[in-house]
């Protein structure tokens, strides 16, 4: 391809939990594949400060988007084999013995106990996704590489499984690098975030930094809803901000209130669920903007004049 999937990527990924985010086709899977050693044909250097420890822990375990499951093994057999993977790597001729307690615990944790004898082809996408996650965790590998983990799991049970992942990762002192399109998973479970665009790294740093102080609207949006006020908009819609500065404010840090003399008219309030959305117009300038904010205690009638107030330390100036 004339367009490289990864272009001049220079990274130092710390220990802990790192999320890789970006639009589809940005290079997330390609980066994970390079880290896993699955795509050796790249130019450059890859240095990994990871090694197996005295307990025969694998240095790395990779779960691709399709789960990386073996078609001839049942769900139970996947966990039995993987819990002994490091020992297999040390001594290929070792006789496989079932660790029934560990296998049963993981099957139960991911609600797969009733599917223990099923082959991958007999599992639903959600079941395969859960098995892939259990497969990674049972290895206790020092670094887990996960491509969109739990992506096919129903949203009702997904938080429960993520909490299991977080508990095991912390208890076993594992590092985890995962790709995701889900802001909530990144915010709740990652400490570090890498943003990719067209194969290049456009942001690298703490999750909290990107959430509170995104350098651009498109980057901040990877971590959920965001109000991005261009300098001209901020000067008339947000009081107290310096002229010429762009401003970002998360919805939970912004509230709407009556303000008879504001010159900002409320013209529409589409339903948004967790947050309210208000479409307002600054009468003098004609600037019209959709703004996400906290749900007001009392709904403001259309046509009233309003103002927006930020919580302390809420905005980020770009």
SEFI-306431 format. One record per residue (C-alpha): residue number from 1; y, x, z. Coordinates in steps of 0.001 Angstrom, whole numbers, plus 500000, padded with zeros to 6 digits. Example, Ala and Ser with C-alpha at 12.3 -4.5 7.8 and 13.67 -1.06 7.14 Angstrom:
BEGIN
1 495500 512300 507800 $
2 498940 513670 507140 $
***
This chain:
BEGIN
1 500000 500000 500000 $
2 503515 501236 499215 $
3 504733 499847 502532 $
4 503075 501640 505487 $
5 501768 499381 508222 $
6 503201 501822 510788 $
7 506226 503944 510053 $
8 507396 506938 512122 $
9 506110 505505 515392 $
10 506817 507741 518387 $
11 505637 506364 521715 $
12 504657 507401 525199 $
13 502772 504524 526780 $
14 502703 504672 530580 $
15 499873 503720 532887 $
16 499751 500085 533894 $
17 499992 497015 531679 $
18 501829 497215 528355 $
19 502382 494374 525896 $
20 502980 494854 522170 $
21 505031 492070 520568 $
22 506480 491360 517142 $
23 506361 488927 514267 $
24 503138 488464 512319 $
25 502653 491509 510100 $
26 504895 493724 512228 $
27 502097 496239 512880 $
28 500780 495184 516294 $
29 497105 495173 515333 $
30 497520 498373 513316 $
31 498987 500164 516335 $
32 496159 498956 518547 $
33 493590 500036 515956 $
34 495100 503524 515817 $
35 494962 503782 519610 $
36 491326 502690 519494 $
37 490474 505312 516878 $
38 489481 502610 514423 $
39 491956 503794 511769 $
40 491710 507590 511642 $
41 493482 507924 508280 $
42 497002 508071 509720 $
43 499305 511091 509674 $
44 500642 512445 512950 $
45 499250 513178 516394 $
46 497652 510928 518968 $
47 497212 512362 522450 $
48 495484 510315 525107 $
49 495581 511395 528736 $
50 492508 509342 529536 $
51 489076 510521 530620 $
52 485943 509069 532135 $
53 485658 509547 535885 $
54 482813 510540 538162 $
55 481446 506984 538193 $
56 480810 507195 534433 $
57 483701 504868 533657 $
58 484471 504738 529950 $
59 487887 506129 529010 $
60 488625 503226 526671 $
61 487332 499847 525566 $
62 488679 497894 522595 $
63 488415 494166 521885 $
64 489674 493205 518380 $
65 491026 489773 517460 $
66 487581 488449 516544 $
67 486215 489452 519953 $
68 484090 492318 518690 $
69 480910 490450 519634 $
70 477410 491430 518525 $
71 475842 488556 516551 $
72 472292 489176 517860 $
73 473155 489208 521571 $
74 473636 486217 523841 $
75 476664 485845 526106 $
76 474580 487053 529035 $
77 473244 490057 527109 $
78 476783 491092 526096 $
79 477740 491464 529736 $
80 474493 493145 530716 $
81 474878 495764 527998 $
82 478592 496317 528565 $
83 478303 496755 532315 $
84 476083 499751 531549 $
85 478025 501077 528539 $
86 479286 504207 530243 $
87 475785 505082 531360 $
88 474524 504536 527791 $
89 477161 506913 526517 $
90 475939 509540 528957 $
91 472232 509028 528343 $
92 471284 507070 525232 $
93 467642 506657 526238 $
94 468423 504849 529487 $
95 466382 501694 530016 $
96 468512 498554 530140 $
97 468274 496799 533490 $
98 470036 493572 534237 $
99 472777 493552 536856 $
100 472325 489841 537479 $
101 474908 489490 540232 $
102 477705 491050 538192 $
103 476692 489175 535055 $
104 476569 485860 536883 $
105 479963 486471 538495 $
106 481656 487105 535162 $
107 479948 484193 533453 $
108 481088 481908 536260 $
109 484625 483333 536379 $
110 485132 482564 532683 $
111 483232 479243 532725 $
112 480431 480522 530530 $
113 477465 480107 532890 $
114 476186 477096 530915 $
115 476440 479122 527677 $
116 474725 482267 528938 $
117 471928 482127 526324 $
118 474173 481185 523375 $
119 474763 483593 520497 $
120 478357 484194 519262 $
121 477807 481907 516252 $
122 476950 479092 518666 $
123 480101 479516 520759 $
124 483454 477871 520128 $
125 486489 480038 519401 $
126 487702 479556 522951 $
127 484322 480546 524384 $
128 484206 483654 522203 $
129 487723 484546 523330 $
130 486709 484227 526989 $
131 483545 486235 526431 $
132 485562 489003 524738 $
133 487820 489237 527789 $
134 484872 489256 530199 $
135 483239 491884 528020 $
136 486238 494200 528392 $
137 486600 493716 532141 $
138 482941 494232 532972 $
139 483040 497753 531472 $
140 485679 498912 534000 $
141 487020 501189 531241 $
142 490099 503171 532267 $
143 492139 501642 529420 $
144 491559 498236 527864 $
145 492907 497574 524359 $
146 493065 493832 523715 $
147 494240 492205 520487 $
148 495693 488768 521340 $
149 493396 488158 524328 $
150 492579 484542 525252 $
151 494524 483374 522189 $
152 492083 480531 521454 $
153 491747 479311 525050 $
154 493167 475909 525942 $
155 496532 476104 527750 $
156 495277 474177 530797 $
157 492781 476869 531826 $
158 494468 479926 530339 $
159 496609 480745 533436 $
160 493451 480755 535592 $
161 491753 483296 533336 $
162 494868 485463 533175 $
163 494984 485510 536981 $
164 491382 486741 537010 $
165 492322 489476 534559 $
166 495313 490528 536655 $
167 493226 490650 539846 $
168 490469 492783 538316 $
169 492883 495136 536538 $
170 494699 495761 539826 $
171 491524 496074 541926 $
172 489879 498520 539499 $
173 493106 500452 538808 $
174 492825 499864 535062 $
175 495466 500194 532388 $
176 495756 497497 529738 $
177 497516 497392 526370 $
178 497526 493997 524690 $
179 499214 492295 521758 $
180 500587 488798 522179 $
181 502700 486037 520678 $
182 502936 484323 524075 $
183 506113 485067 526076 $
184 504635 483715 529309 $
185 501672 486111 529188 $
186 503978 489082 528599 $
187 506399 488084 531369 $
188 503705 487380 533947 $
189 501276 490190 533280 $
190 502996 493142 531570 $
191 505248 495786 533085 $
192 506157 497561 529857 $
193 506809 496115 526407 $
194 506866 497545 522883 $
195 508561 495564 520094 $
196 507570 496243 516495 $
197 509321 495229 513289 $
198 508051 496161 509813 $
199 505878 498894 511309 $
200 508649 500525 513356 $
201 509356 500489 517082 $
202 512637 498639 517689 $
203 512410 498416 521483 $
204 510390 500147 524180 $
205 510948 499728 527887 $
206 510411 497585 530984 $
207 509755 493893 530401 $
208 512537 493006 532825 $
209 515058 495024 530822 $
210 514255 493171 527616 $
211 514366 489857 529439 $
212 517696 490426 531202 $
213 519472 492658 528700 $
214 518087 492197 525172 $
215 519887 494389 522644 $
216 519535 491721 519937 $
217 518823 488002 519848 $
218 515609 488401 517839 $
219 514203 490879 520366 $
220 515131 488788 523376 $
221 513423 485773 521803 $
222 510045 487527 522047 $
223 510187 486807 525780 $
224 511121 483154 525515 $
225 514135 480863 525049 $
226 517468 482654 524883 $
227 521095 481727 524293 $
228 522832 484349 522172 $
229 526582 483921 521990 $
230 528348 485966 519353 $
231 531651 487382 520513 $
232 533738 484572 519030 $
233 531451 481916 520522 $
234 531415 483546 523951 $
235 535198 483751 524070 $
236 535583 479962 523784 $
237 532349 478593 525251 $
238 531804 480949 528199 $
239 534638 481586 530607 $
240 535197 485036 532033 $
241 533688 487219 529317 $
242 535483 490061 527621 $
243 536771 489377 524137 $
244 534698 491107 521456 $
245 531408 491189 523385 $
246 528199 489383 522462 $
247 526559 487679 525426 $
248 522932 486682 526105 $
249 522011 484147 528773 $
250 518576 482730 529607 $
251 518501 478921 529973 $
252 517509 478954 533653 $
253 520707 480873 534417 $
254 523107 478480 532756 $
255 524272 475058 533903 $
256 526433 472418 532305 $
257 529101 470465 534213 $
258 531984 468080 533676 $
259 535239 469839 532760 $
260 537955 467471 531539 $
261 540278 470247 530378 $
262 537682 472544 528776 $
263 538227 471463 525188 $
264 534440 471545 524671 $
265 532951 468208 523628 $
266 529316 467230 524207 $
267 528107 465734 520930 $
268 524299 465597 521315 $
269 521522 466183 523886 $
270 518104 466463 522187 $
271 515109 466366 524549 $
272 513777 469868 525261 $
273 511353 469466 528178 $
274 511647 472230 530761 $
275 515271 472944 529830 $
276 517996 470739 528477 $
277 519582 471347 525103 $
278 523183 470385 524517 $
279 524988 470566 521200 $
280 528669 471113 521870 $
281 531835 471588 519805 $
282 534890 473571 520773 $
283 537603 471263 519505 $
284 540339 473826 518803 $
285 538201 476330 516902 $
286 535631 473931 515452 $
287 532780 476126 516706 $
288 529615 474062 517176 $
289 526603 475464 519007 $
290 523278 474407 520501 $
291 522966 475665 524083 $
292 519875 475660 526323 $
293 520543 475276 530049 $
294 519132 473966 533320 $
295 518460 470239 533486 $
296 521534 468665 535138 $
297 521090 466467 538200 $
298 523196 463780 536537 $
299 523147 463305 532777 $
300 526556 463697 531162 $
301 527475 460998 528617 $
302 528113 462052 525029 $
303 531755 462559 524124 $
304 532664 463995 527540 $
305 534230 467426 527908 $
306 532005 470030 529530 $
307 531860 473669 530549 $
308 529020 476123 531083 $
309 528660 478115 534282 $
310 526402 481127 534673 $
311 524449 482048 537752 $
312 525485 485363 539349 $
313 524386 488406 537319 $
314 523024 486093 534661 $
315 524468 487341 531411 $
316 523823 490478 529443 $
317 526664 491888 527380 $
318 525624 493521 524122 $
***
